[in-house]
Amino acid sequence: PRETEPKTRTAGGGGTYPRPVCFSMNVIREIQRINERELEEGIQEEGSWHQKYRDSAYVFVGGLDYDLTEGDVITIMSQYGEVVDCNLVRDKEKGTSRGFAFIAYEDQRS
């Protein structure tokens, strides 16, 4: 989120949830750089990293509050489509959230 945006938002039930941050600008720039390089080098579709994920409906969601549960993430992200899988990444030793998740939508257009 931009500096002027609040870092949290109020949900319909009155709770405050962090704004999901899907990608940082650095990640977006890196993806654009990779895409441009593939075009410059004439890499065909079957050799592109896009091929591996073309049918994937998974989305990276970062910047999550460490207290959120899988249910909270599903609730927040279901406003964009039907969530069919949520992998809230946790610390292997402590079991606490690491602040990011991978979610899958039923429809990859979500």
MOHU-V485501 format. One record per residue. N is the residue number from 1. SS is DSSP state (2 for helix, 1 for strand, 0 for the rest). PHI is phi in degrees with one decimal (* if undefined). Layout:
n ss phi
N SS PHI
N SS PHI
This chain:
n ss phi
1 0 *
2 0 -70.0
3 0 -59.2
4 0 -81.0
5 0 -80.2
6 0 -65.8
7 0 -80.1
8 1 -130.9
9 1 -140.1
10 1 -95.4
11 0 -85.4
12 0 -56.9
13 0 -82.1
14 0 95.9
15 0 -75.8
16 1 -106.5
17 1 -122.8
18 1 -68.3
19 0 -70.7
20 0 -68.8
21 1 -114.3
22 0 -77.0
23 0 -146.6
24 0 -80.0
25 2 -61.1
26 2 -64.7
27 2 -66.7
28 2 -61.6
29 2 -62.3
30 2 -66.3
31 2 -62.2
32 2 -62.4
33 2 -63.2
34 2 -64.4
35 2 -61.1
36 2 -62.4
37 2 -64.6
38 2 -61.0
39 2 -64.0
40 2 -60.4
41 2 -86.7
42 0 68.2
43 0 -67.6
44 0 -74.3
45 2 -53.4
46 2 -67.0
47 2 -97.4
48 0 -82.7
49 2 -65.2
50 2 -63.8
51 2 -57.6
52 2 -63.2
53 2 -111.0
54 0 -62.2
55 0 -104.3
56 0 -83.9
57 0 -111.2
58 1 -82.4
59 1 -133.3
60 1 -84.4
61 1 -125.8
62 1 -117.3
63 0 73.7
64 0 -80.5
65 0 -63.9
66 0 -68.4
67 0 -88.3
68 0 -70.6
69 0 -102.1
70 2 -57.8
71 2 -60.6
72 2 -63.6
73 2 -63.2
74 2 -61.9
75 2 -60.1
76 2 -66.5
77 2 -81.2
78 2 -70.1
79 2 -67.6
80 2 -102.1
81 0 155.8
82 0 -75.9
83 1 -82.4
84 1 -108.8
85 1 -154.4
86 1 -137.8
87 1 -115.1
88 1 -80.2
89 1 -72.8
90 1 -121.8
91 0 -64.1
92 0 -65.1
93 0 -87.5
94 0 -91.1
95 0 78.6
96 0 -86.9
97 1 -61.8
98 1 -98.9
99 1 89.4
100 1 -148.7
101 1 -148.2
102 1 -119.1
103 1 -121.9
104 1 -118.9
105 1 -99.9
106 0 -60.1
107 0 -112.4
108 0 -65.8
109 0 -80.7
110 0 -65.6
